[in-house]
Amino acid sequence: MPTASIIPVHTRLGINNRLLLALSPATLDRLLKASEPVALSKGEHIETAGQPITHIHFINRGLVCATKAVRDGRVVEIAAIGIEGIAEFVTLLGMDRSLVDTAVRIPGMAIRIRREVLMHEMEGDRPLRELMQAYVRFGLKEVARHVACIRLHHLDQRCCRWLLIAHDHALSDDFPLTHEDLAMMLGYQRAGVSIAMASLVKAGLIEHKRGRVIITDRPGLEAASCECYREMQTELDEFLPAKKSAQLFEVGQNTKVRRR
Protein backbone atom coordinates (compact mmCIF):
# COMPACT_ATOMS: atom_id res chain seq x y z
CA MET A 1 0.00 0.00 0.00
CA PRO A 2 1.61 3.31 -1.05
CA THR A 3 2.36 5.70 1.80
CA ALA A 4 3.96 8.58 -0.10
CA SER A 5 2.49 11.39 1.97
CA ILE A 6 0.28 11.95 4.97
CA ILE A 7 -2.67 14.33 5.15
CA PRO A 8 -4.84 15.28 8.15
CA VAL A 9 -7.68 12.81 8.52
CA HIS A 10 -10.34 15.33 9.43
CA THR A 11 -10.27 16.60 5.89
CA ARG A 12 -13.20 18.79 5.02
CA LEU A 13 -14.20 18.22 1.44
CA GLY A 14 -17.15 18.52 -0.88
CA ILE A 15 -18.91 15.32 -1.87
CA ASN A 16 -19.46 14.81 -5.61
CA ASN A 17 -20.11 11.07 -5.58
CA ARG A 18 -23.76 10.57 -6.50
CA LEU A 19 -24.14 7.34 -4.52
CA LEU A 20 -22.93 9.03 -1.35
CA LEU A 21 -25.15 12.06 -1.94
CA ALA A 22 -28.16 9.72 -2.24
CA LEU A 23 -27.66 8.41 1.31
CA SER A 24 -29.46 9.64 4.39
CA PRO A 25 -27.43 12.13 6.47
CA ALA A 26 -26.99 9.56 9.25
CA THR A 27 -25.74 6.82 6.92
CA LEU A 28 -23.46 9.21 5.07
CA ASP A 29 -21.97 10.40 8.36
CA ARG A 30 -21.25 6.82 9.49
CA LEU A 31 -19.59 5.87 6.21
CA LEU A 32 -17.47 9.01 6.03
CA LYS A 33 -16.23 8.53 9.59
CA ALA A 34 -15.01 5.06 8.59
CA SER A 35 -13.44 6.29 5.34
CA GLU A 36 -10.33 8.06 4.15
CA PRO A 37 -9.71 10.37 1.18
CA VAL A 38 -7.11 9.12 -1.31
CA ALA A 39 -5.60 10.81 -4.34
CA LEU A 40 -5.99 8.95 -7.64
CA SER A 41 -2.95 9.32 -9.88
CA LYS A 42 -3.16 8.66 -13.60
CA GLY A 43 -2.16 5.08 -14.43
CA GLU A 44 -2.47 3.90 -10.83
CA HIS A 45 -3.99 0.42 -10.44
CA ILE A 46 -6.56 0.22 -7.67
CA GLU A 47 -7.83 -3.27 -8.51
CA THR A 48 -6.07 -6.32 -9.99
CA ALA A 49 -7.83 -9.33 -11.50
CA GLY A 50 -7.75 -12.35 -9.20
CA GLN A 51 -6.58 -10.37 -6.17
CA PRO A 52 -8.59 -9.87 -2.96
CA ILE A 53 -10.74 -6.75 -2.75
CA THR A 54 -9.78 -5.03 0.48
CA HIS A 55 -11.18 -1.54 -0.07
CA ILE A 56 -14.08 0.10 -1.87
CA HIS A 57 -13.43 3.37 -3.70
CA PHE A 58 -16.26 5.88 -4.05
CA ILE A 59 -14.97 8.04 -6.91
CA ASN A 60 -15.31 11.70 -5.95
CA ARG A 61 -13.47 13.21 -8.92
CA GLY A 62 -11.82 11.58 -11.92
CA LEU A 63 -12.41 8.39 -13.87
CA VAL A 64 -11.27 4.79 -13.51
CA CYS A 65 -11.58 2.09 -16.15
CA ALA A 66 -12.08 -1.63 -15.65
CA THR A 67 -10.33 -3.71 -18.30
CA LYS A 68 -9.90 -7.37 -19.17
CA ALA A 69 -6.76 -8.77 -20.78
CA VAL A 70 -6.67 -11.88 -22.98
CA ARG A 71 -3.79 -14.30 -23.42
CA ASP A 72 -2.26 -12.54 -26.43
CA GLY A 73 -1.93 -9.34 -24.41
CA ARG A 74 -4.78 -7.38 -25.91
CA VAL A 75 -6.89 -5.40 -23.48
CA VAL A 76 -10.51 -4.31 -23.74
CA GLU A 77 -12.37 -1.84 -21.57
CA ILE A 78 -15.31 -3.33 -19.66
CA ALA A 79 -16.58 -0.26 -17.83
CA ALA A 80 -15.74 3.33 -16.95
CA ILE A 81 -16.61 4.46 -13.42
CA GLY A 82 -16.66 8.02 -12.19
CA ILE A 83 -18.54 10.13 -9.70
CA GLU A 84 -21.71 8.10 -10.15
CA GLY A 85 -20.42 5.10 -8.27
CA ILE A 86 -17.72 2.80 -6.92
CA ALA A 87 -14.82 1.09 -8.61
CA GLU A 88 -15.23 -2.40 -7.10
CA PHE A 89 -18.94 -2.91 -7.74
CA VAL A 90 -18.55 -6.70 -8.15
CA THR A 91 -18.01 -6.92 -4.39
CA LEU A 92 -21.67 -5.93 -4.02
CA LEU A 93 -22.49 -9.29 -5.62
CA GLY A 94 -20.70 -11.04 -2.76
CA MET A 95 -17.36 -11.47 -4.55
CA ASP A 96 -14.20 -10.88 -2.53
CA ARG A 97 -11.77 -11.10 -5.46
CA SER A 98 -11.62 -8.85 -8.47
CA LEU A 99 -12.65 -10.03 -11.93
CA VAL A 100 -10.91 -7.17 -13.74
CA ASP A 101 -8.00 -4.76 -13.65
CA THR A 102 -9.04 -1.23 -12.72
CA ALA A 103 -6.77 1.74 -13.34
CA VAL A 104 -7.07 5.51 -13.13
CA ARG A 105 -7.54 7.22 -16.51
CA ILE A 106 -8.51 10.73 -15.37
CA PRO A 107 -6.75 11.67 -12.11
CA GLY A 108 -8.77 12.84 -9.15
CA MET A 109 -9.64 11.54 -5.71
CA ALA A 110 -11.75 8.89 -4.05
CA ILE A 111 -13.29 8.24 -0.66
CA ARG A 112 -12.06 4.81 0.39
CA ILE A 113 -13.60 2.46 2.94
CA ARG A 114 -12.63 -1.06 3.94
CA ARG A 115 -14.73 -3.72 2.25
CA GLU A 116 -15.78 -5.46 5.46
CA VAL A 117 -16.95 -2.16 6.95
CA LEU A 118 -19.22 -1.41 3.99
CA MET A 119 -20.56 -4.98 3.98
CA HIS A 120 -21.34 -4.71 7.70
CA GLU A 121 -23.12 -1.39 7.19
CA MET A 122 -25.18 -2.88 4.36
CA GLU A 123 -26.31 -5.78 6.56
CA GLY A 124 -27.81 -3.44 9.13
CA ASP A 125 -29.04 -0.65 6.86
CA ARG A 126 -31.78 -1.68 4.45
CA PRO A 127 -31.92 1.59 2.43
CA LEU A 128 -28.13 1.43 1.96
CA ARG A 129 -28.33 -2.21 0.89
CA GLU A 130 -31.14 -1.51 -1.59
CA LEU A 131 -29.28 1.47 -3.04
CA MET A 132 -26.16 -0.61 -3.61
CA GLN A 133 -28.18 -3.42 -5.19
CA ALA A 134 -29.80 -0.89 -7.52
CA TYR A 135 -26.35 0.41 -8.42
CA VAL A 136 -25.24 -3.10 -9.40
CA ARG A 137 -28.25 -3.38 -11.71
CA PHE A 138 -27.42 -0.01 -13.23
CA GLY A 139 -23.78 -1.04 -13.67
CA LEU A 140 -24.66 -4.30 -15.40
CA LYS A 141 -26.95 -2.43 -17.81
CA GLU A 142 -24.08 -0.07 -18.59
CA VAL A 143 -21.73 -2.98 -19.34
CA ALA A 144 -24.31 -4.39 -21.76
CA ARG A 145 -24.75 -0.98 -23.41
CA HIS A 146 -20.98 -0.60 -23.70
CA VAL A 147 -20.63 -3.96 -25.48
CA ALA A 148 -23.39 -3.03 -27.93
CA CYS A 149 -21.76 0.35 -28.55
CA ILE A 150 -18.41 -1.26 -29.42
CA ARG A 151 -20.07 -3.60 -31.89
CA LEU A 152 -22.58 -1.28 -33.55
CA HIS A 153 -21.42 2.33 -33.50
CA HIS A 154 -18.89 4.26 -35.55
CA LEU A 155 -15.53 5.13 -34.02
CA ASP A 156 -16.15 8.89 -34.24
CA GLN A 157 -19.39 8.50 -32.27
CA ARG A 158 -17.71 6.34 -29.66
CA CYS A 159 -14.88 8.86 -29.26
CA CYS A 160 -17.45 11.57 -28.60
CA ARG A 161 -19.23 9.38 -26.06
CA TRP A 162 -16.05 8.61 -24.18
CA LEU A 163 -14.93 12.25 -24.18
CA LEU A 164 -18.30 13.27 -22.75
CA ILE A 165 -17.97 10.69 -19.99
CA ALA A 166 -14.45 11.89 -19.20
CA HIS A 167 -15.66 15.50 -19.16
CA ASP A 168 -18.46 14.64 -16.71
CA HIS A 169 -16.14 13.02 -14.21
CA ALA A 170 -13.04 15.19 -14.54
CA LEU A 171 -15.20 18.13 -13.36
CA SER A 172 -13.14 20.32 -15.69
CA ASP A 173 -13.08 21.26 -19.38
CA ASP A 174 -9.35 20.47 -19.44
CA PHE A 175 -8.08 17.00 -18.54
CA PRO A 176 -5.16 14.66 -19.37
CA LEU A 177 -5.82 12.15 -22.14
CA THR A 178 -3.52 10.71 -24.81
CA HIS A 179 -4.37 8.97 -28.07
CA GLU A 180 -2.93 5.79 -26.56
CA ASP A 181 -5.29 6.06 -23.59
CA LEU A 182 -8.30 6.52 -25.82
CA ALA A 183 -7.27 3.73 -28.20
CA MET A 184 -7.03 1.25 -25.34
CA MET A 185 -10.35 2.30 -23.87
CA LEU A 186 -12.09 2.09 -27.24
CA GLY A 187 -10.40 -1.17 -28.23
CA TYR A 188 -9.21 0.38 -31.49
CA GLN A 189 -5.87 0.98 -33.20
CA ARG A 190 -4.14 4.21 -32.25
CA ALA A 191 -3.91 5.40 -35.87
CA GLY A 192 -7.68 5.23 -36.28
CA VAL A 193 -8.25 7.05 -32.99
CA SER A 194 -5.81 9.79 -34.03
CA ILE A 195 -7.78 10.35 -37.24
CA ALA A 196 -11.05 10.51 -35.29
CA MET A 197 -9.60 12.98 -32.79
CA ALA A 198 -8.23 15.14 -35.61
CA SER A 199 -11.72 15.34 -37.11
CA LEU A 200 -13.14 16.50 -33.77
CA VAL A 201 -10.44 19.16 -33.51
CA LYS A 202 -11.17 20.31 -37.07
CA ALA A 203 -14.89 20.54 -36.24
CA GLY A 204 -14.06 22.81 -33.29
CA LEU A 205 -15.44 20.40 -30.70
CA ILE A 206 -12.19 19.87 -28.80
CA GLU A 207 -8.59 20.96 -28.57
CA HIS A 208 -5.92 18.32 -28.10
CA LYS A 209 -2.30 19.06 -27.31
CA ARG A 210 0.51 17.71 -25.17
CA GLY A 211 -1.51 14.80 -23.87
CA ARG A 212 -4.46 16.92 -22.78
CA VAL A 213 -7.98 17.43 -24.10
CA ILE A 214 -9.94 20.66 -23.79
CA ILE A 215 -13.68 20.48 -24.43
CA THR A 216 -14.61 23.58 -26.45
CA ASP A 217 -18.09 22.70 -27.73
CA ARG A 218 -19.98 20.43 -25.34
CA PRO A 219 -23.36 20.65 -27.20
CA GLY A 220 -21.63 19.83 -30.47
CA LEU A 221 -19.91 16.84 -28.90
CA GLU A 222 -23.24 15.58 -27.57
CA ALA A 223 -24.83 15.95 -31.02
CA ALA A 224 -21.99 13.97 -32.61
CA SER A 225 -22.13 11.16 -30.04
CA CYS A 226 -24.15 7.98 -30.43
CA GLU A 227 -27.41 7.59 -28.51
CA CYS A 228 -25.65 5.51 -25.83
CA TYR A 229 -24.47 8.59 -23.96
CA ARG A 230 -27.90 10.24 -23.85
CA GLU A 231 -29.59 7.00 -22.80
CA MET A 232 -27.03 6.46 -20.05
CA GLN A 233 -27.44 10.00 -18.73
CA THR A 234 -31.23 9.72 -18.72
CA GLU A 235 -31.14 6.46 -16.76
CA LEU A 236 -28.50 7.80 -14.36
CA ASP A 237 -30.51 10.95 -13.65
CA GLU A 238 -33.58 8.82 -12.93
CA PHE A 239 -31.63 6.51 -10.61
CA LEU A 240 -29.38 9.08 -8.93
CA PRO A 241 -30.62 12.63 -9.52
CA ALA A 242 -27.73 15.05 -9.75
CA LYS A 243 -27.18 16.97 -6.52
CA LYS A 244 -24.82 19.78 -5.70
CA SER A 245 -23.87 20.24 -2.08
CA ALA A 246 -22.00 23.30 -0.87
CA GLN A 247 -21.50 21.57 2.47
CA LEU A 248 -18.04 20.39 3.43
CA PHE A 249 -18.00 16.97 5.09
CA GLU A 250 -15.58 15.57 7.64
CA VAL A 251 -13.96 12.38 6.37
CA GLY A 252 -12.29 9.93 8.74
CA GLN A 253 -11.74 9.85 12.48
CA ASN A 254 -8.20 8.53 12.95
CA THR A 255 -5.19 10.77 13.37
CA LYS A 256 -3.74 10.22 9.92
CA VAL A 257 -4.63 8.83 6.51
CA ARG A 258 -2.48 7.92 3.57
CA ARG A 259 -2.42 9.62 0.21
CA ARG A 260 -2.12 7.00 -2.50
N, C-alpha and C positions, 0 to 999 in steps of 0.2 A: 504494500500500500504506500503510494508516494506521500512523503511528509516534507515537501519542499519549503513550505512556509506556514506560519501559524497566524490565525486571525482571531480576534475576540469572539467568543461564542455567542454572546448576547447581541448578535448582529441585528440591526433593525433594517429590514428591507421590504420593498414592495413585492407583493405576490402577483405574478402574471399567470401562473399555472391554472388552467381552467378547471381541472379536477379539484384542486385545493380550494379554489374560490367557490365551488359548488357545495362545499361542506358546511355544516352548521358551525357557528362560532366556537362552541365547546369542543367539537371534534377537531376542528382546525387547530385550536390551541393545544390540545393534547399531542397531536402529531408533530406540530412545530417544536414543542418542547423536547421531543424525542429525536429531533432531526439535527442535521448540520448542513450549512451551505458549502458547496464545493464548486470551484471554478472548473469549467470544461474547456480544455485546450484542444485546438484543432488537431485531428489525427489520433487523439487519445482513445484507447480502447477501454470501455467501461463494462463490457460483457464479452466473454469468450465461449464459443460453442463447446459444450461438453463439461464446462467448469461449473462449480457450485455458484448459485446466486446468493450472495451474502447481503447485498444492499439493494434498495429500490430507489431509483432516481426520478423525482418529479422535475421535469425540465421547466425551468423558470425563465430562461432566455437561451436561444440557440437551437440547434437541430442535431439530432443523432440519427444515424442510419443503421438499420439491421441488415446484414448481408449474409449470404450463404455461398460458400466456396465448393466447387466440385473438384474431382481428382486431378483434372488437367490444369488446375490453377485458376480457372476463370471464376469470376465473382459476380453475383447478381444481387441487386438490392431487393429486399423483401418488404421493407417498410421504412418510412421516415417519421420520426416522432419529435414533436416540439412541445410548445407550451400547452397543448391540449391534453397531455397525458404523461405516462411513465415509460421509461425505456424497457424495463423488464416485465412486460405485461403477461408473459407466459406463466410467471409465478402465480398469477391470479387464477390459473387453471390447476393449481396444486403442484406444479413442477418446481423442483428445487435445483435443477441444472438447466443451463441455457441451451437453446436449440440453435442459436445464431451468434454471429459476431456483431457487436454493436460498437460503432466508433463515432466520434464527434466530427461533423462536417462543418457546421457553423458554430464557432466558439461562443460560449456564454456561461451560464451557471445553472446549477441544479440544487434542489433541496433533497438531501439524501437521508434515508431512514433504514435501519436494519430490517431485513426481511422478516425475522421472527416477531419483531415489534408490530409491524403492519399487520401480519397475519393474526396476531393476538387481538389487536384493535378491531379487526374485521369480525372476529368471532363474537365479540360482545357488543357490536354496534351495527344493528341491522341496516340503517340507512347508508352507512359507509360500505357495508358488504354489497348491498344492492347497486350502489353507484359504481363500484369496481367491477361487478359482474356486467353491468351495462356497458362499461368502457371496453371490456373484453369483446363483447358483441360488436361494438362499433369498430374496434381494431381489426377484427376478422373480416368485416365487410370491406374495410379499407384495403386489406391485403388482396381480397378478391378483385376489387376495382383496379388495383395496381397491376395485377396480372393481366386483366383484360386490356388495360391501357397500353401495356407493352406490346401486346399481340395485335391490336387493332388500330392504333392511332399513329399518325405521322410523327416523325422525329421532331419537327419544328413545334408541333403542338405540345409534345411531351416536354420539350425544353421549357416552353412557357409555363406549363403546369408546375414543373419543379422549381423554377425561379420564383413563382408566386408563393409556393410553400416556404421556400427559403426566406423570402421577404417577410412573410407573416411571422416567422419565428425568430428571425434575427432582430426584430423590433428596430430596424434601421433600413434606410434606403441603400446603404453602402455596406457590403459584407464581403469577406474573403471567399473566393470560389475560382478554381482553375478549370481549364478544359478537361484535364485528367480527372478531377473530382466528378464533374458532370458526366463524363463518359462512363465512369464506373457505375454511377448511380442509375444511369439510363440503360446500362447494358449494351452500349453501342461503341463503335470504333471512334477514337479521338478525332480522326480526320473529319468524319461526318458531323460530329458535335461542333467542331470548329467552324464548319461551313454554316451550320444552323445558327450559331451564336453571331457570326458575321452578318447574317441576314437580319437578325434582331437589332444589331447595332445600326445597320444601314437604315432600318425602318424607324430609328429614333426611339425604340422601346427601352433600350439599356445602353450603358457604357461599360466597356470591359477593358481593363488595363492593369498590368502588374499583379495578376492573380486576384483581382477584386472586381465585383460587379456593382454597378450603381443603377438602380431602377429609376428611369426617367419618365416613363409613361405607363403607370400602373393600369389605367383603364384599357389602353391599347394592348397590353400584355394579357389581360383577362380576355379580351375579344379574340386574341390569336390562340388562346389555349383551347384544348379539347374540353368537352362537357364534364370530364371527370372532376376538374377542380371545382366548378360551380356546384355540382352534385354533392361533393364532399363538404363544402362550406355550408350548404343548406342543411345537411344532416347534422353537422357538428353544432351549428347554431341552435338547432332544435333540441339536441341532446344536452349541450353545455352552453347556454346563452352567454355571449361575451359580456364580461364584467370588468370594469375598471375601478380599482380601489386605490384611493389616495393614502390609505392607512399604511403605516409601517408596522410590520410584525416582528416580534422577538422570536428568533430561531435558536433553539438549543438551550441547555441549562447547565452544561458542564463548564469548566474553566477555560478550556481551549478546544478548538476544532482544527482539522487539517485542511489546507487548501490542496486540491489534487494537482 
